[in-house]
C-alpha cells in the first residue's frame, strides 16, 4: 500500500473496471491499485517505470489521467480520445524527452511545456492536464529548486499576483515557469517540498497568501 506524500490529504477514488472497459487494453498500467484508491505515489511509480523503460508512454498517460480525472464521468471517454490521437505513444515520448533526464533544468521544462502545446498536442490534454504529466515524470524529490508542478484552474485561481500567473487557463510557458520559481522560493522558506506548496494551495485557498 502506497503512503501519502507530505501534504496529500486523500487518494483519488475511481472504479478501475469502468476505466479499463473504456480504454485500449495496451494502455492500462497493471500496477495501479485494484482497490481504485490512487495516491500520488502510485502514479509516480508508473512514471518511474516509464523512465526505466518498463512502462509505455500510453500507460503513463493513463495513470496520470485516472488520477487527474478521478470519478468524473467523462474521464475515460476523454482519456480514450487523447490516447487515440497517439496510438504508438511517439508524440507523448517526444514531449517528455527533456523531462525524462535525471535532473531537468528550467529550460528543459520550458521545452517540454511548449512541445505539449505544439507539435505534440493531443485532444483533451490542455495545460491543466499536461502539467500533471510533466509533474509526475519530471519531479525530483529531495532535490529542491525549480520543479515541475501542476497548474490547473484551481491552482491558478488561488495563486497570489507575485506567482506570475495572470490568467485562469491557457497559460504560457513563461507563466508556468514563474509559478515554479515562486513555489521553489516558498518551499525553501518553509522547509518543505515544492509540491507540498501546490497541495497546500489546493486544500487551503488562503495558503498562498500567508
Buried (B, 14 or more C-beta within 10 A) or exposed (E): EBEEBEBBEEBBEBEBEBBBEEBBEEBBBEBBBEEBBBBBBBBBBBBBBBBEEEBBBBBBBBBBBBBBBBEEEEBBEBBBBBBEBBEEBEBBBBBBBBBBEEEBEBEBBBBBBBBBBEEBBBEBBBBBBBBBBBBBBBBBEEEEBBBBBBBBEEBBEBBEEEBBBEEBEEBBBEBBBBBBBBBBBBBEEEEBBBBBBBBBBBEEEEBBEE
